[in-house]
């Protein structure tokens, strides 16, 4: 299954919720969210700085990843950034392809 890195920034009410239910409560909520779309959480870490949480997830496809991001984003409580992750083997496959490309102005 494809993997994605989700960077989460908690906003106002979400931070209050985190204080109330703790980090383990948020992890359970994310586990339930991913399970509801046939995915799972590989890792979940809270952090200092501009990003409050880093979560690596597996979901069936980009459409499912987009559905998760849209649903969470629509709550207004959390700002997400989702990055598609690739395995070294996928990069190996990419290096064997030869796309035809002309640079701008070339």
C-alpha positions in Angstrom: 0.0 0.0 0.0 1.2 3.5 -0.7 2.7 5.5 2.2 2.2 9.2 3.0 3.8 11.6 5.5 1.2 13.8 7.1 2.4 16.9 8.9 -0.3 18.3 11.2 -0.6 21.8 12.8 -3.2 22.0 15.5 -5.4 25.1 15.7 -7.2 26.6 18.7 -9.9 24.1 19.6 -7.8 21.2 18.5 -5.0 22.2 20.9 -7.6 22.3 23.7 -8.8 18.9 22.7 -5.2 17.6 22.8 -4.8 19.0 26.3 -8.0 17.3 27.4 -7.6 13.8 25.8 -3.8 13.6 25.6 -1.5 12.3 22.9 -2.7 8.7 23.2 -6.3 9.8 22.6 -5.3 11.6 19.4 -3.4 8.5 18.2 -6.5 6.4 18.8 -8.6 8.9 16.8 -6.2 8.8 13.9 -6.0 5.0 14.0 -9.8 4.8 13.8 -9.9 7.4 10.9 -7.4 5.4 8.9 -9.0 2.0 9.6 -12.3 3.5 8.4 -10.8 3.8 4.9 -8.8 0.6 4.9 -5.5 2.2 6.0 -3.3 2.2 9.0 -0.9 4.3 10.9 2.8 3.2 10.6 4.2 5.9 13.0 2.9 8.9 14.9 5.1 11.5 16.6 4.4 14.8 18.3 7.1 17.5 17.8 8.2 21.0 18.8 8.2 23.8 16.2 5.9 24.7 13.4 4.6 21.1 13.0 2.8 19.6 15.9 2.6 16.0 14.7 4.3 13.8 12.0 2.3 10.8 11.0 3.3 8.1 8.4 0.2 6.3 7.1 -0.6 3.6 4.6 -3.8 4.0 2.6 -5.0 2.2 -0.6 -4.4 5.0 -3.0 -4.2 8.8 -3.7 -7.9 9.2 -3.8 -8.2 7.7 -0.3 -5.3 10.0 0.9 -7.1 13.0 -0.5 -10.4 12.0 1.1 -8.7 11.8 4.5 -7.0 15.2 4.0 -10.2 16.8 2.8 -12.2 15.4 5.8 -9.6 16.5 8.4 -9.0 19.8 6.7 -12.8 20.6 6.5 -13.0 20.4 10.3 -10.9 23.6 10.5 -9.2 22.2 13.6 -6.0 21.0 11.9 -3.9 22.2 9.0 -2.4 19.2 7.1 0.4 18.8 4.6 0.4 15.4 2.9 3.5 14.1 1.1 3.6 11.0 -1.0 6.5 8.7 0.1 8.3 6.4 -2.3 10.4 3.3 -1.7 14.0 3.0 -3.0 12.6 0.3 -5.4 10.1 2.7 -6.8 12.8 5.3 -7.4 14.8 2.5 -9.1 11.8 2.0 -11.5 11.6 5.7 -12.1 15.3 5.9 -13.1 14.7 3.3 -15.8 12.0 5.4 -17.6 13.1 7.9 -20.2 10.5 10.6 -20.6 10.8 13.0 -23.5 11.2 16.6 -22.2 12.0 20.0 -23.6 13.0 22.6 -21.0 11.3 26.0 -21.2 13.0 28.2 -23.8 14.9 25.2 -25.2 
